[in-house]
Amino acid sequence: MTNTKKEIFRETVTFIKQWARNPFQMGSIIPSSRALANLISRCALDGLSDDCIVLELGSGTGRFTKSLLDAGLSPERLIVMEVDPTLISFLKHRFPNLTIIQGNAAFLTDLLPKESIGRVGVIVSGLPMLSLSSVVQEKVLQSCLDVLYPGGSLLQMTYSPFSSISAERYGMCKTYIGCAWSNIPPANLWRYTRKVEE
Ligand SMILES: C[S@@+](CC[C@H](N)C(=O)[O-])C[C@H]1O[C@@H](n2cnc3c(N)ncnc32)[C@H](O)[C@@H]1O
């Protein structure tokens, strides 16, 4: 087996083990495909202002993380948050130069370094939005709005054919980006931005 194949095997086994321990928290049995990771990283970096950073929520084994770095985002401009301690160890080993925060995204505003608040241009979310309780979902989305740069956006994947976030409720506009058909299962990507007051 080549090193890349070994790495993918190790990653997939780690992911499946964590899914078996906590299926609702994981929301998926295997990591996202490269096609979905590339779609999300292209969208995240398109037009990202130089003084803004990217925040990734629910990084898992780091599929989106790797794609963002491969697409040219410098490690100092990426902060990763994940709740599962086993996946945190995996991520720290895989990306030793990154800021990786262990915690629940519902407490994002307390966990994020203070100097990053308001500098987050894009939030890339792999969180299983539809498996979160309504209380946690509300806290996560409110915190996202609190840390985002005024013109910033949240990119959220979902396996649902519909938006997994009721944008209106949070004063956001939603835009459908597209579907990664080769993902298992196929995944849709949406962008959410704060509504501009008239
Ligand atoms: C569907 S997996 C996505 C993993 C990775 N982004 C990918 O696409 O392969 C969801 C991830 O969100 C994490 N997660 C779930 N709830 C969370 C929360 N409240 N705060 C932070 N991470 C959470 C899970 O532990 C899991 O790693």
The ligand as an ORCA input file, in Angstrom:
! r2SCAN-3c Opt
* xyz 0 1
  C     -20.261     15.186      9.047
  S     -18.771     15.243     10.046
  C     -17.809     16.266      8.927
  C     -16.331     16.063      9.088
  C     -15.475     16.708      7.986
  N     -15.696     18.127      7.883
  C     -15.763     16.049      6.661
  O     -16.505     16.685      5.883
  O     -15.274     14.938      6.421
  C     -19.244     16.368     11.342
  C     -18.167     16.742     12.351
  O     -18.689     17.756     13.230
  C     -18.255     17.495     14.558
  N     -19.224     18.139     15.470
  C     -20.509     17.763     15.710
  N     -21.103     18.622     16.556
  C     -20.171     19.570     16.865
  C     -20.186     20.734     17.677
  N     -21.284     21.088     18.363
  N     -19.073     21.504     17.742
  C     -17.943     21.150     17.039
  N     -17.865     20.049     16.249
  C     -18.964     19.274     16.166
  C     -18.259     15.976     14.644
  O     -17.460     15.502     15.705
  C     -17.731     15.593     13.249
  O     -16.332     15.514     13.250
*
